[in-house]
Amino acid sequence: MKQYKLADFTKGWFIGSFQPAIFHTNAFEIAIKHHQAGENYPAHKQRIATEYNVMIEGKMRIGQEILVKGDIFVIAPEEVVKPKFTTDCVVVCIKIPSMPTDKVEV
């Protein structure tokens, strides 16, 4: 068995086409993202990748949608989002394909 610490990875990203990664692949990226209530997260989009997200803990808003524990939400390429974290949140994010430079702030 190998063991790792999430804190040793960049912004929660631990699988994908970047370093450090426990598994390097161009096919997808996986992160466990921790966000603080009130965190100012920039409006952004992915040019090519699709994001598949699962809200593990917390409550957030994207546009008019309120997302809570257990919600799954998919963000399509070119879809601009600006998350607002109303509580501390934990989100699992999977991006397909892995393209670390695909994210664009708008």
C-alpha positions in Angstrom: 0.0 0.0 0.0 1.1 3.5 -0.8 -0.1 6.4 1.3 -0.3 10.1 0.6 -1.5 13.4 2.2 -3.9 15.6 0.3 -2.1 18.6 1.7 1.0 17.6 -0.4 -0.9 18.2 -3.7 -1.7 21.5 -5.4 -5.2 22.8 -4.6 -6.5 19.3 -4.0 -5.6 18.0 -7.4 -4.0 14.5 -7.1 -4.6 12.6 -10.4 -4.0 14.1 -13.8 -1.5 15.5 -16.3 0.5 17.6 -13.8 3.0 17.3 -11.0 2.7 16.3 -8.2 0.3 13.5 -9.0 -0.1 10.0 -7.6 -1.2 8.9 -11.1 -0.3 10.8 -14.3 -2.8 10.7 -17.1 -4.1 12.9 -19.9 -7.5 11.3 -19.7 -8.9 13.0 -16.6 -8.1 15.0 -13.4 -9.4 14.4 -9.9 -9.4 16.8 -6.9 -10.9 17.1 -3.5 -11.5 20.8 -3.2 -11.9 22.6 0.2 -13.5 26.0 0.1 -14.1 28.4 2.9 -17.5 30.2 3.5 -17.3 33.6 1.7 -14.2 32.7 -0.3 -13.9 34.9 -3.4 -13.5 32.4 -6.2 -13.1 34.0 -9.6 -15.6 33.6 -12.5 -14.1 31.1 -14.9 -14.7 28.5 -17.6 -13.0 25.5 -19.2 -12.3 25.9 -22.9 -12.3 22.1 -23.6 -12.8 20.1 -20.5 -16.1 19.1 -18.8 -16.2 19.2 -15.0 -18.2 16.6 -13.1 -18.6 17.6 -9.4 -20.0 16.1 -6.3 -20.9 18.3 -3.2 -19.6 16.2 -0.3 -20.2 18.8 2.4 -21.5 22.4 2.6 -23.7 24.7 0.6 -22.9 26.9 -2.4 -24.5 28.8 -5.2 -23.7 28.9 -8.9 -25.9 31.3 -10.8 -29.5 30.7 -9.5 -28.8 27.1 -8.4 -28.2 26.3 -4.8 -26.1 23.1 -4.3 -26.0 21.1 -1.1 -24.5 17.8 0.2 -25.2 15.0 -2.3 -25.8 17.2 -5.3 -23.9 16.3 -8.5 -23.4 19.1 -11.0 -21.8 19.1 -14.5 -20.2 22.2 -16.0 -19.8 22.1 -19.8 -17.0 23.6 -21.8 -17.3 27.4 -22.3 -19.9 27.6 -19.4 -18.9 30.5 -17.2 -19.4 29.9 -13.5 -18.7 32.0 -10.4 -19.3 29.8 -7.3 -20.4 31.5 -4.0 -19.6 29.4 -1.0 -22.3 30.1 1.7 -20.7 27.6 4.1 -17.4 25.7 4.2 -17.5 23.2 1.3 -15.9 20.0 0.2 -16.3 19.2 -3.5 -15.0 16.3 -5.5 -14.1 17.5 -9.0 -13.4 15.3 -12.0 -12.3 17.0 -15.2 -12.2 15.2 -18.6 -9.7 15.4 -20.2 -6.8 16.5 -18.0 -5.7 19.9 -19.3 -4.2 21.9 -16.5 -4.0 25.1 -18.6 -7.6 24.8 -19.9 -9.2 27.0 -17.1 -9.7 30.7 -18.1 -10.7 33.4 -15.7 -13.3 35.8 -17.1 
